């Protein structure tokens, strides 16, 4: 059964305006999977409160122009627009110029990503390919593949093959 992703645009979760935005030059070649390493959220209220907090931390403490990720996904499978498609993120230092960053909301060192979140990210990736925001032969990576970090947590990293089976 094909279902539409529950998608929450920036304006709906109360995103602050970005200081500036860089556009990707063409389709993204890579998708980098992250986790927020925060408690999981499964409701619109829990997740939007977290999103506002993450964006504030990224902009004030880290000096980013906006929330670092292109998209974030809650435990209930709801996809939240971060920077969105076609925008250079700030999620994997030195690797943002040709990639899309997707963060699962939660800490996946111990928790297992929900089936709903996995399915929504698969659908998001398919949508990105069909709209030409994502190269059909994109490379899927965990943040740890690009730097010295535990991100996206061992249980989410172990689930990455499920996301690779999208096309």
C-alpha positions in Angstrom: 0.0 0.0 0.0 1.5 3.3 -1.1 1.0 6.1 1.5 2.0 9.7 1.4 4.7 10.9 3.8 3.3 13.1 6.6 5.4 16.2 5.8 5.7 19.2 8.1 7.1 22.4 6.4 9.4 24.9 8.2 6.6 27.4 8.7 4.5 24.8 10.5 7.2 23.9 13.1 8.1 27.5 13.7 11.5 27.6 12.0 13.5 30.9 12.3 14.6 32.4 9.0 18.0 31.2 7.8 20.7 33.9 7.8 21.6 32.7 4.3 21.2 29.7 2.0 23.6 28.1 -0.4 22.1 26.1 -3.2 23.4 22.7 -4.3 24.9 22.7 -7.8 22.7 20.0 -9.4 21.3 16.8 -7.8 22.8 15.6 -4.5 25.1 12.7 -5.0 25.1 11.4 -1.4 22.7 11.1 1.5 24.2 11.2 4.9 22.1 9.7 7.8 22.4 11.2 11.3 20.6 10.9 14.6 19.9 13.9 16.9 21.2 11.9 20.0 18.3 13.4 21.9 15.3 11.6 23.4 13.0 10.2 20.8 9.9 12.2 19.8 6.7 10.7 18.5 4.2 13.5 18.5 4.0 16.8 16.6 4.3 18.8 19.8 7.4 16.8 21.1 9.1 16.9 17.8 8.4 20.6 17.0 9.7 21.6 20.5 12.9 19.6 19.7 13.2 21.1 16.3 13.1 24.7 17.6 15.7 23.8 20.2 18.0 22.1 17.7 17.7 25.0 15.3 18.5 27.5 18.1 21.5 25.5 19.2 22.8 25.1 15.6 22.5 28.8 15.0 23.6 30.2 18.3 26.1 27.7 19.7 27.6 26.3 16.4 27.2 29.5 14.4 25.3 27.8 11.5 23.1 29.8 9.2 20.2 27.5 9.9 19.4 24.1 11.3 22.1 21.8 10.0 20.0 19.0 8.5 18.0 19.1 5.3 15.3 16.9 6.8 14.5 15.3 10.2 12.2 12.4 10.9 10.3 11.7 14.1 9.6 8.2 15.6 6.1 8.3 14.2 7.5 8.7 10.6 6.6 12.3 10.3 9.2 14.1 8.1 10.1 17.7 9.1 11.6 20.1 6.6 15.0 21.4 7.8 16.9 23.2 5.1 14.9 21.2 2.5 15.8 20.0 -1.0 18.5 21.7 -3.1 20.0 23.6 -0.1 23.6 23.0 1.1 23.4 21.7 4.7 25.7 21.9 7.7 25.6 18.3 8.8 28.9 16.6 7.8 31.9 19.0 7.8 33.6 19.0 4.4 30.9 16.9 2.8 27.9 19.2 2.5 28.5 20.5 -1.1 27.0 17.4 -2.8 24.9 15.7 -0.1 21.6 15.8 1.7 21.6 15.3 5.5 18.7 13.4 7.1 18.5 13.1 10.9 16.4 10.5 12.7 15.1 12.2 15.9 16.3 10.1 18.8 19.4 8.4 20.1 20.1 5.2 18.2 23.0 3.9 20.2 20.4 2.0 22.2 17.0 2.5 20.5 16.1 0.9 17.2 14.6 3.2 14.6 10.9 2.7 14.1 9.5 0.9 11.0 7.5 4.1 10.3 10.6 6.3 10.3 12.5 3.9 8.0 9.5 3.8 5.6 9.1 7.6 5.6 12.8 8.1 4.8 12.6 5.5 1.9 9.6 7.5 0.5 11.5 10.8 1.0 14.5 9.4 -0.9 12.2 8.2 -3.7 10.6 11.6 -3.9 14.0 13.3 -4.0 15.0 11.1 -7.0 11.7 11.6 -8.8 12.0 15.4 -8.4 15.7 15.4 -9.6 17.0 16.7 -6.2 18.8 13.4 -5.7 20.9 11.4 -8.2 19.2 8.0 -8.8 22.6 6.4 -8.1 23.1 8.3 -4.8 25.5 6.9 -2.2 23.9 6.4 1.2 26.3 6.9 4.2 26.1 7.1 7.9 27.7 10.2 9.4 30.4 7.9 11.0 31.5 7.0 7.4 32.7 10.6 7.0 34.2 11.4 10.3 35.1 10.4 13.8 31.7 10.1 15.4 29.3 7.4 16.7 26.5 9.1 14.7 24.0 7.8 13.6 24.2 5.4 16.5 24.9 1.7 16.2 21.3 0.5 15.8 20.5 3.1 13.1 23.8 2.4 11.3 22.9 -1.3 11.3 19.5 -0.4 9.7 21.1 1.5 6.8 20.8 -1.5 4.4 17.0 -1.2 4.7 17.2 2.4 3.4 19.5 1.3 0.5 16.8 -0.9 -0.7 14.7 2.1 -1.8 15.0 2.0 -5.6 
